[in-house]
Amino acid sequence: MSDLTGKVALVTGAGEGIGRAAARRLARDGASVVLAEVDPTTGAEAERELRGLGAKAVFVPTDVLVKEEVEDAVDRAVDAFGSIDVLVNNAWGGGQMGRLEHKTDAVMQHGLQMAFWAAHWSMQRAYPTMRDAGGGSIINVCSLNGVNAHPFTAEYNVGKEALRALTRTAAREWARHRIRANALCPGAATASYKAVEAAMPEMIADILTQVPMGYMGDPDDDIAGVVSFLASDDARYVTGNTLYADGGGHINGVPWAPDLPE
């Protein structure tokens, strides 16, 4: 376990899936956690859960499509706990599979808003506090969909690859302030993954045959610990990297090829 005692973490999309698992692990490892979540029910549940673990936790209703709400979440972290040491940009929602030629401007813009702009806003807002404190860790959740150009998820791919470029640029520019930025590409059995599995079981079965470790990761057991490591001082010399927590699935790629009509 990493020692995050005294650190303050902000996690976007913290109400479920990888975000909630990450928030839970950060709290267990000693961090105070601000939970930025658009769903008031899951956000409040996550806050109660973390407090039940004995952690300091605050839920901040946050629509990451709205710049002011993203900035307010960062400000709330500083107001509540005096600092922000760890920023986890994880929130995503609203994507849909479809052929590139049918993607509207609105769909593509949504992908950039959710993945790139939301992180850009939070990173800029957190920067002065991290700089003045002598460092910090930014962990941006990206995706193999973008790295491997999976078909039919163009808005997601574009948004996540823009986020990965932003992450590497921040790592380069802000290293002088000991602010680290890394991209994490997870393979996890989240609710969205399970929905695809239910709709296309044969494709998912094919994918799992190409994952060297033979299974899709668990958000708590396989992903959250990587987030905690990147947040900790154990990773103080790790920046600008893309880490694949996917059981080796990135090595040869996976057969992501949904059967969609023309």
Disulfide bonds with the S-S distance in Angstrom:
none
